[in-house]
Amino acid sequence: MNAAVLRQPDIGLPAHPNELDRRRIERALGSRKRYRYVSPIVSGVTGGYLVESPCCSRNIDAEGGVIDVALLHHDAAGASWKLFRKDHKTGAWELHGVHQRLASATDVLNADPERVFWQ
């Protein structure tokens, strides 16, 4: 019998972060409405992805340094994506919304009509 058929998947390995979804997020950010002239950085963190970007508005960092924009966390138990925004005054992450699909979360991040992500 073929050995590949008998192999069991690795149990216990986290599904996120992974390179495929990290790249999906990077690609999706090309459709954002704000800060289109900077290149955001998407990095894998435990259970999800961190989106950072240079602060060109100088609202958060007067020197234009890299700031946290959003945190996407995959909730395996609920099979959903939690989208967090950064409260730069307190330094805390705040839950912005829960989405059933990664694409829905990135759509909200890209639109950002209230400027809570791309500040």
HUNOR-V992142 format. One record per helix or strand of 2 or more residues. SS is the DSSP state (a for helix, b for strand). FROM is the first residue (numbers start at 1). TO is the last residue. Records with the same first field share a line. If there is no record, write none. Layout:
BEGIN
SS = FROM-TO, FROM-TO
END
This chain:
BEGIN
a = 3-6, 19-31, 102-111
b = 41-45, 48-54, 66-75, 80-87, 92-99
END
